[in-house]
């Protein structure tokens, strides 16, 4: 699996919202993905980003660092079919 495909997946998937702790959203500009282990049809990835927090007026109120590990699986065509958070 090409690392750039994994990067694109995490930039577009809603699974990262599960790491947000204050009802914000992931900042794709701060997104970093590191492949820790890779096999023929899966990889263990470390993901970090800043959660953007917004005030009622729509202004950015702050940023919170978030990180987690995900097991990513892909099919025979190289399409990512599943990503599960690991402890």
N, C-alpha and C positions, 0 to 999 in steps of 0.2 A: 504494500500500500504506500502510495506517495504521501509524504508528510503534508504537502500543500493541500491535498484532498481532506486530510484530517483537520487542518486549520480552517478550511472553508466550511466544513461541517459544524465545527464549534462556533463559528461566527454567525451561523444561521439557525442553529437548533434552540428550541425553547428549554432544553434540559438544563441549561446553565441557570435559569431562574430559580431552580431548586437550591442553589448555593447562596442566593440573595437572602439576607436576614432582616432587611428593613423595608420591604415592599418597594424596592427600587428596581433597576434593571442593569444588566451587564453593559459595560462600556467596551465596545468592540475595539476601540483604539488602544486600550490597555490590555487586551487579551493576549495571553502567552500560553502556548501549548508545547509541552515537552513529551516526547515519546520515551517512556521508561523501559518498556519491554515490547518486542514485536514478534509475533508468530505468523504463520501462513494465512490465518484468517481472523486475527485479532491483535489488539495492542492495548497496553496499559498506558494511559496518558495522565500527566499532571497538568491541570488547567488553573490559571490564575487570571484575575481581572479586578477592576474596580467597579463596585456597585454604585451607580449614580442615584443620589437621593434628591428628591424635588420637593420644594415647598408648595403650599396651596396655590401660590401665584404663578407657578410654573418655572420658577428660578431654581437653579441647581443649589441645593442646600448643603451638600457635602458628598464625600466619596468614602466608601468603606472597602478595604481590601478583602477579597474573597478567593478561596482556592479549594480545590478538591481533586480527587482521582477518579477517572472513569475507565471502564473496560469497554472498548469499542470493538464491534464485530462487523465484518463485511462479508458479502456473498461472493460467488465465483466471478462475477463481473467487476468486482471492486467497489460496488455501491455499499455504503455504510447502512446497515440495517438495524443496528441496536447500539445504544450507549447506556451503560448502567453505572451509577455512582458506587464506588468502593470505599470501604472504611479505611 
